[in-house]
């Protein structure tokens, strides 16, 4: 709290003050409040708030508690909803600082009260909804949901921005579709709880929220699994890139460029994930090529060239056991095939080459050309694009080259920072880059 900038401190005090005023205002209605429902909903809110599930966006952890707060809006009105939401102060989150707890409680209280107020303003009547209240109740409930979500997001985003200093950090913007769908789902469950309350009372919460908890748990597991995939892939990339000082970041950039092409040609979400992984791991087989061959200056012997040509196969051997890679295997195995059939390891041509491999091949060559190498400086983007056009139809698939150029025009490209020549420090550099189409590897016959 002490380290918070002044604007954040002022905003913090304002929010706590506003919450305090609303709490005082609410107290006038306490004598006609349905206390038993309020207490059950508050307990429910507290339990749900204590087990948030993170979405894919950092800090945007939302929990099932939204359903409980929105059910409170219908069942116990603005005063009750404010009390229910304020219990966020007591949520079980080890390590959460007191001032953060206070702010959380205050912003939930404000959001809950405002949502309840809008609900009554739009014609909703707090209390047990009757069968005759449907479908008219949907309009005030929708308005209340919108206010609750918008206020909750805005109040939290503002404190995050102010705490870091305005402009110093971007407030995370969640995936809008995911965000809205998520809230729409929570809102529906809130209305379901309120609707069932007349029949089974607090059991309605268990009936509605238990399956939701199970679904959220499965969702959490799925995210944890994805994080472990990312960590595995990052570790393998790191291992490959330690083989050459100049190829740091290459895996990530090839992955990014491959994703740009894949999006441009309209690939679905699952395949987009797979090609991102394939781009990251395309050169993992370098781990199986002797470093002295990768580093060798001058012409290579046939045996040495054969060792380099084997790296796609080696790559496949290394990652074959990783089940989630699926189609990425084909990208890794064939990323050095050429469109005219003169590539390796299989000499496939045209449409015989898997689509993933044709994409990675273009992304790989482009990044290699626009990055510094030990034997030359990075080429400007225009020159690299001209090279792609030049070799389109022979080395590269013309459709993929066209898609990449369109994606580049639309999204632009962040070329890697210039790599300072290593001085004094013993680092590994390759004499030739096997991905660089402008400096093909020369081979002499042993015989
Ligand atoms: Fe390669």
Boltz pocket constraint, residues with backbone or C-beta under 6 A from the ligand:
constraints:
  - pocket:
      binder: B
      contacts: [[A, 282], [A, 283], [A, 311], [A, 335], [A, 336], [A, 434], [A, 435]]
      max_distance: 6.0
